[in-house]
Amino acid sequence: MLEDRESLLRRLHELRSEHRDLDTVIARLEGSPSDQLQIQRLKKRKLKLKDEISWLEGRLVPDIIA
């Protein structure tokens, strides 16, 4: 269980890092005349990463019965 949690945390860290990197790339591309299709693809990837990050965070937080 501990190993599984550590692998989830590692994956979460990787996803957050990629999400931040995409922020930087998108901001740079939007500042110059560039391919709008490429920007849309990057934004879609960023949203997909956000969903996966949220899912992983939910798996890492234990269920609390109120």
N, C-alpha and C positions, 0 to 999 in steps of 0.2 A: 504493500500500500504506500509506504514511504517513497519507494522508487518511482511508482506511478505518479505520485504528487510532484516529485522533483522533475520528472519528464514533462508534466503539464506546465510547471512553472518555467522550465527552460523554453518550451514552445511558446508560452505567453510572452516571454521576454523577446523572443525572435520576432513574433508578430508585431509587438509594439514598436520594435526597432524599425521594421520594414514600413510600418504605418507612418512613423516620423520621417523616414527617408522619402516616402512618397509625397509628404507635405512639401518638403524642400524642392523636389523635382517639379511638382505641379506649380508651385509658386514661381520657379525660375522660367518654366515654359509659358506661363500666363503673362509674364512680364515682357515677352518678346513675341513678334509675329511667328506663330508656329502652327503645327498640325493640330487642329481642333479634335480630330478623331483620336489622336494619340492621348490628348488631355482627357477626353471622355473615358477612354479605356483605363487610364491611370486612376481616375476618380472612381470608376466602378470597382477596380481592384481594391482601392482604399476602403470602400464601403463593405466589400466582402471581408476584408481583414477585420474591420470593426465588429462585424457580426460574429466572426470566429473568436475574437478577443472577448466579447461579451459572453459567448457560450462557455469558453474556458474559465472565465472568472466565476460563472455560475457553478461550474463543476468543482471549483476549488473552495467555495464558501459552503460550509455545511448547512444542511437544512435545519431550521430552527422552528419547532412547533410552538406556536404562540398559545 
